[in-house]
Amino acid sequence: MIAVWLFWVPFGLIALSYFGYPAVLVVLVMIGKKSPVQKKEITPDISIMIPAHNEEKVIAGKLGNVLALDYLKDRMEIVLILDGCSDKTGEIAKSFGDPRLKIIEQSPRRGKMAALNLAVPQAKGDIVIFTDANSLYEKDAIRKLVRNFSDKKIGCVCGELKYSNRSLIGEGEDLYWKYEKFIKTNESYLRSLLVVNGSIYAIRKELFEPVEETLADDFVVPMVIAKKGYGLVYEPEAITLEKTAASTKEGISQKARIIAQGLKASFAIGRVIISSGPLRSFQFLFHKFIRWLVPLFLIIMFISNMFLMNEFFYRVIFLCQGLFYVFAITGYLLEKKNIKIKVFKIPLYFCVVNVASAIGIIKFLTGGIKATWEKAETTRG
């Protein structure tokens, strides 16, 4: 029966993406007897990239944070790229008067990737570290990142993002990041981290290539480096703090933008992904692409389930689906009244992610993707 197939095929793809993929990673690690990178304390010359657009509310805190990091002063360069700023971001930065701080102006505003394309070739450091204006590093974060580059085969290292506030959405996101941390750890054992966090990752400068301006740096840059045969790893002890989305609406908007950019980047560098080898192709398919399509699969499952109600089993499944969505809606309504009940956080966050995916797909299909980013008071750039 067609309805049965339309129910179980999407269900199987969802299960493979969320549960099968991590399980396969664990098996690959065990078979290959892979282990973490052997790290040694090193102090190469580094350049920290901070692209910024109208960040006057956060830039003083960011620069103060970076300048106070535990790293040799004569080997650290901070590069602030002003992307069409019309506020006091530049004035505040210049008031620091620190010789380690280099300011580059990009005008008119062209977006984060264009800012990085402009600034990275001018960097003096052998290791380039990317961060956001609203992201605050722990004091030893840089040392923790760069120690992985003692292995000459490592080309990119991603740190750990933690959230400093806890809305109901924030708690759901925190649980999601624990799940992602497990995946990243096993991908890292394979030296094949799929994507990085744009607020804390580092690369060897020599491996950087300019990227088309509308694409997401934290997706494309690692892919290009992997294709060159270098390892990509995860460093959980290099920590940065950010505020999570303040509301469900903000969280959906942020994630929809990221997913739309990810889809655009995927089609733009499809050949790079495929030519990077079977492992990365497998990773991209099950860790990213199928995950982005989950909202479509959920809709198909729900509708097909309606045509199978003559069987008790499917009636129970339909009831469970309905109850799950009721929990999500209840969580949303309670959040608007600033009421937190943990039983609703997983359904709410799961639905937020998939509503964002659906919106991201629509943005991608309709061309509604901007190269520029909004101010980073509560969200990533």
C-alpha positions as CSV (number, residue, x, y, z in Angstrom):
1,M,0.0,0.0,0.0
2,I,1.3,3.4,-1.0
3,A,0.4,5.0,2.3
4,V,2.5,2.5,4.2
5,W,5.5,3.3,2.0
6,L,5.0,7.0,2.4
7,F,5.0,6.6,6.2
8,W,7.9,4.3,6.7
9,V,10.4,5.6,4.1
10,P,10.4,9.1,5.6
11,F,10.5,7.6,9.1
12,G,13.5,5.5,8.1
13,L,15.4,8.5,6.7
14,I,14.7,10.5,9.9
15,A,15.9,7.6,12.0
16,L,19.0,7.1,9.9
17,S,19.9,10.8,10.1
18,Y,19.4,11.2,13.9
19,F,20.4,7.8,15.2
20,G,21.9,5.7,12.4
21,Y,24.5,8.3,11.5
22,P,26.0,8.6,15.0
23,A,26.0,4.8,15.3
24,V,27.9,4.4,12.0
25,L,30.5,6.9,13.2
26,V,31.1,5.0,16.4
27,V,31.6,1.8,14.3
28,L,34.0,3.5,12.0
29,V,36.0,4.8,14.9
30,M,36.2,1.4,16.5
31,I,37.1,-0.4,13.2
32,G,39.8,2.2,12.4
33,K,41.0,2.3,16.0
34,K,41.0,6.1,15.8
35,S,42.1,8.2,18.7
36,P,42.2,12.0,19.5
37,V,44.9,14.2,18.0
38,Q,48.2,14.1,19.9
39,K,48.4,17.7,21.1
40,K,51.5,19.7,22.1
41,E,51.7,23.3,23.5
42,I,52.9,25.5,20.7
43,T,52.7,29.3,20.2
44,P,52.7,30.1,16.5
45,D,51.9,33.6,15.2
46,I,48.1,34.0,15.1
47,S,45.6,36.5,13.7
48,I,42.1,36.8,15.2
49,M,39.5,37.9,12.7
50,I,36.5,39.9,13.9
51,P,34.1,40.9,11.2
52,A,31.6,43.5,12.5
53,H,28.7,45.6,11.3
54,N,27.3,48.2,13.7
55,E,28.4,46.4,16.9
56,E,28.9,49.5,19.1
57,K,27.0,47.8,22.0
58,V,29.3,44.8,22.1
59,I,32.6,45.7,20.5
60,A,34.3,47.1,23.6
61,G,33.5,43.9,25.6
62,K,34.7,41.8,22.7
63,L,38.0,43.6,22.2
64,G,38.7,43.7,25.9
65,N,38.0,40.0,26.0
66,V,40.4,39.2,23.1
67,L,43.2,41.5,24.2
68,A,43.2,39.8,27.7
69,L,43.5,36.3,26.3
70,D,46.3,34.1,27.6
71,Y,48.6,34.1,24.6
72,L,52.0,35.7,23.8
73,K,51.4,39.4,23.1
74,D,54.1,39.6,20.4
75,R,52.6,36.7,18.5
76,M,49.0,37.8,18.5
77,E,47.3,40.1,16.0
78,I,43.6,41.2,16.2
79,V,42.0,42.2,12.9
80,L,38.7,44.0,13.1
81,I,36.9,44.3,9.8
82,L,34.4,47.1,9.8
83,D,31.7,46.1,7.2
84,G,30.0,49.3,6.2
85,C,29.6,50.5,9.8
86,S,27.6,53.6,10.3
87,D,27.7,53.7,14.2
88,K,30.6,54.2,16.7
89,T,32.1,50.7,16.3
90,G,35.2,52.0,14.7
91,E,35.6,54.9,17.1
92,I,35.4,52.6,20.1
93,A,37.9,50.2,18.6
94,K,40.4,53.0,17.9
95,S,40.1,54.2,21.5
96,F,41.9,51.0,22.7
97,G,45.1,52.2,21.1
98,D,46.6,48.7,21.3
99,P,49.4,48.0,18.7
100,R,48.1,44.5,18.3
101,L,44.8,45.8,16.9
102,K,44.5,46.3,13.1
103,I,41.4,47.9,11.7
104,I,40.3,47.2,8.1
105,E,37.3,49.0,6.6
106,Q,35.0,47.5,4.0
107,S,32.7,49.9,2.2
108,P,30.0,49.6,1.2
109,R,28.6,46.8,3.3
110,R,29.1,43.4,1.6
111,G,28.8,40.8,4.3
112,K,30.9,38.5,6.5
113,M,32.4,36.3,3.8
114,A,33.5,39.3,1.8
115,A,35.0,40.8,4.9
116,L,37.0,37.6,5.5
117,N,38.1,37.4,1.9
118,L,39.4,41.0,2.2
119,A,41.2,40.5,5.6
120,V,42.6,37.0,5.7
121,P,45.2,37.6,2.9
122,Q,46.5,40.6,4.9
123,A,46.8,38.6,8.2
124,K,50.3,38.2,9.6
125,G,49.7,35.0,11.5
126,D,50.4,31.4,10.4
127,I,47.1,30.4,12.2
128,V,44.0,32.4,11.5
129,I,41.2,32.3,14.1
130,F,37.6,33.3,13.3
131,T,35.2,34.8,15.8
132,D,32.1,37.0,16.1
133,A,31.6,40.3,17.9
134,N,29.1,38.8,20.4
135,S,31.3,35.8,21.3
136,L,33.4,35.9,24.4
137,Y,36.4,33.5,24.7
138,E,37.5,31.8,27.9
139,K,41.0,32.9,28.8
140,D,42.8,29.8,27.5
141,A,40.7,29.2,24.4
142,I,43.4,30.2,21.9
143,R,46.0,28.0,23.5
144,K,43.6,25.1,23.4
145,L,42.8,25.6,19.8
146,V,46.3,26.0,18.4
147,R,47.8,23.1,20.3
148,N,46.1,20.8,17.8
149,F,48.2,22.3,14.9
150,S,51.2,20.6,16.4
151,D,50.0,17.8,14.1
152,K,51.1,19.0,10.6
153,K,48.2,17.0,9.0
154,I,45.5,19.1,10.8
155,G,44.2,22.0,8.8
156,C,41.2,23.2,10.8
157,V,40.2,23.1,14.5
158,C,36.7,24.0,15.9
159,G,36.1,25.0,19.5
160,E,33.1,24.6,21.7
161,L,30.2,27.0,21.9
162,K,28.3,27.4,25.2
163,Y,25.3,29.5,26.0
164,S,25.4,32.0,28.9
165,N,21.6,32.3,29.4
166,R,18.8,29.7,29.6
167,S,15.4,30.4,28.0
168,L,13.2,27.3,27.3
169,I,14.6,27.5,23.8
170,G,18.1,27.8,25.2
171,E,17.6,24.6,27.3
172,G,16.5,22.7,24.2
173,E,19.4,24.0,22.3
174,D,21.8,23.1,25.1
175,L,20.5,19.5,24.9
176,Y,20.9,19.6,21.1
177,W,24.5,20.7,21.4
178,K,25.3,17.8,23.7
179,Y,24.0,15.5,21.0
180,E,26.1,17.4,18.4
181,K,29.1,17.3,20.7
182,F,28.9,13.5,20.7
183,I,28.8,13.5,16.9
184,K,31.6,16.1,16.6
185,T,33.8,14.0,18.9
186,N,33.5,10.9,16.8
187,E,33.9,12.9,13.5
188,S,37.0,14.4,15.1
189,Y,38.5,10.9,15.8
190,L,38.1,10.3,12.1
191,R,39.8,13.7,11.4
192,S,36.7,14.6,9.5
193,L,34.6,17.2,11.3
194,L,31.9,18.2,8.9
195,V,31.2,21.8,9.8
196,V,32.5,24.2,12.3
197,N,31.1,26.9,14.5
198,G,31.6,30.4,13.0
199,S,32.3,32.0,16.4
200,I,35.4,29.8,17.3
201,Y,37.4,28.0,14.7
202,A,41.0,28.2,13.4
203,I,42.8,27.3,10.1
204,R,46.3,27.3,8.7
205,K,46.4,30.6,6.8
206,E,48.1,28.9,3.8
207,L,45.0,26.8,3.2
208,F,42.5,29.7,3.0
209,E,40.9,30.3,-0.4
210,P,38.5,33.2,-1.1
211,V,34.9,32.1,-1.1
212,E,31.9,33.4,-3.0
213,E,30.5,36.3,-0.9
214,T,27.0,34.9,-0.3
215,L,28.2,31.5,1.1
216,A,28.7,30.6,4.8
217,D,32.3,30.6,5.8
218,D,31.8,28.0,8.6
219,F,30.5,25.5,6.0
220,V,32.6,26.2,2.9
221,V,36.0,26.9,4.3
222,P,36.3,23.5,6.2
223,M,35.1,21.7,3.0
224,V,37.8,23.3,0.9
225,I,40.4,22.4,3.5
226,A,39.2,18.8,3.7
227,K,39.4,18.4,-0.1
228,K,43.1,19.4,0.2
229,G,43.7,16.3,2.4
230,Y,44.0,18.0,5.8
231,G,42.3,16.8,8.9
232,L,39.5,18.7,10.6
233,V,39.1,18.3,14.4
234,Y,37.1,19.4,17.4
235,E,38.6,20.9,20.5
236,P,36.0,20.8,23.3
237,E,38.3,22.6,25.8
238,A,38.5,25.8,23.7
239,I,35.3,27.5,24.8
240,T,33.4,30.6,23.8
241,L,30.2,32.0,25.4
242,E,27.2,33.5,23.6
243,K,23.7,34.4,24.5
244,T,21.1,32.1,23.0
245,A,18.1,33.3,21.0
246,A,15.9,35.4,23.3
247,S,12.7,34.1,21.9
248,T,11.2,31.3,19.7
249,K,10.8,33.8,16.8
250,E,14.4,34.9,17.0
251,G,15.6,31.3,17.2
252,I,13.6,30.4,14.1
253,S,14.9,33.4,12.2
254,Q,18.5,32.6,13.1
255,K,18.3,29.0,12.2
256,A,16.3,29.5,8.9
257,R,19.1,31.9,7.7
258,I,21.8,29.4,8.6
259,I,20.0,26.5,6.8
260,A,19.3,28.6,3.7
261,Q,22.9,29.5,3.5
262,G,23.9,25.9,4.1
263,L,21.7,24.8,1.2
264,K,23.0,27.4,-1.1
265,A,26.6,26.5,-0.2
266,S,25.9,22.8,-0.7
267,F,24.8,23.3,-4.3
268,A,27.6,25.8,-5.0
269,I,30.4,23.4,-3.8
270,G,28.7,20.1,-4.6
271,R,31.7,19.0,-6.6
272,V,34.0,19.8,-3.7
273,I,31.9,17.7,-1.4
274,I,31.7,14.7,-3.7
275,S,35.4,14.8,-4.6
276,S,36.4,15.0,-0.9
277,G,35.8,11.2,-0.7
278,P,33.1,8.7,0.3
279,L,33.3,9.5,4.0
280,R,32.6,13.2,3.7
281,S,29.8,12.6,1.1
282,F,28.2,10.2,3.6
283,Q,28.6,12.7,6.4
284,F,27.1,15.5,4.3
285,L,24.1,13.4,3.2
286,F,23.1,12.1,6.6
287,H,24.4,14.8,9.0
288,K,23.2,17.7,7.0
289,F,21.1,17.2,3.8
290,I,18.6,14.7,5.1
291,R,18.4,16.6,8.4
292,W,17.4,19.7,6.5
293,L,14.6,17.8,4.7
294,V,13.1,16.4,8.0
295,P,10.1,18.9,8.0
296,L,9.1,17.6,4.6
297,F,9.3,14.0,5.9
298,L,7.3,14.8,9.0
299,I,4.5,16.3,6.8
300,I,4.5,13.2,4.6
301,M,4.4,10.9,7.6
302,F,1.5,12.8,9.3
303,I,-0.6,12.9,6.1
304,S,0.1,9.2,5.2
305,N,-0.7,8.2,8.8
306,M,-4.2,9.6,8.3
307,F,-4.9,7.1,5.6
308,L,-3.8,4.2,7.8
309,M,-6.2,4.8,10.7
310,N,-8.1,1.6,10.2
311,E,-5.3,-0.2,12.0
312,F,-4.8,0.1,15.8
313,F,-1.1,0.5,15.5
314,Y,-1.3,3.5,13.2
315,R,-4.0,5.1,15.4
316,V,-1.6,4.9,18.3
317,I,1.2,6.4,16.2
318,F,-1.0,9.2,15.0
319,L,-2.0,9.9,18.6
320,C,1.6,10.1,19.6
321,Q,2.4,12.5,16.7
322,G,-0.5,14.7,17.7
323,L,0.5,14.7,21.4
324,F,4.1,15.6,20.5
325,Y,2.9,18.7,18.5
326,V,0.5,19.7,21.3
327,F,3.4,19.6,23.7
328,A,5.4,21.8,21.3
329,I,2.6,24.4,21.0
330,T,2.1,24.3,24.7
331,G,5.8,25.0,25.3
332,Y,5.6,27.9,22.8
333,L,2.6,29.5,24.6
334,L,4.2,29.0,28.0
335,E,7.4,30.6,26.7
336,K,5.5,33.7,25.7
337,K,4.4,34.0,29.3
338,N,8.0,33.3,30.5
339,I,6.9,30.0,32.1
340,K,9.5,27.2,31.8
341,I,8.4,23.5,32.1
342,K,11.1,21.1,31.0
343,V,8.8,18.4,29.6
344,F,8.0,20.7,26.8
345,K,11.5,21.8,25.8
346,I,12.4,18.9,23.5
347,P,9.1,19.0,21.5
348,L,9.4,22.8,21.3
349,Y,13.0,22.8,20.2
350,F,12.5,20.0,17.7
351,C,9.6,21.8,16.1
352,V,11.5,25.1,16.2
353,V,14.4,23.5,14.3
354,N,12.2,22.0,11.7
355,V,10.0,25.1,11.2
356,A,13.3,26.9,10.7
357,S,14.4,24.2,8.2
358,A,11.1,24.6,6.3
359,I,11.6,28.4,6.2
360,G,15.2,28.0,5.2
361,I,14.2,25.7,2.3
362,I,11.7,28.3,1.1
363,K,14.3,31.1,1.4
364,F,16.7,29.1,-0.6
365,L,14.2,28.2,-3.3
366,T,13.0,31.8,-3.6
367,G,16.4,33.4,-3.4
368,G,15.8,35.2,-0.2
369,I,19.3,34.8,1.2
370,K,21.4,37.8,2.2
371,A,25.2,38.0,2.3
372,T,25.0,40.5,5.1
373,W,24.2,39.7,8.8
374,E,22.3,41.6,11.5
375,K,23.8,43.0,14.7
376,A,25.1,40.3,17.1
377,E,23.6,41.3,20.4
378,T,22.0,38.0,20.9
379,T,22.6,35.9,17.8
380,R,25.6,34.8,15.9
381,G,26.8,36.6,12.8
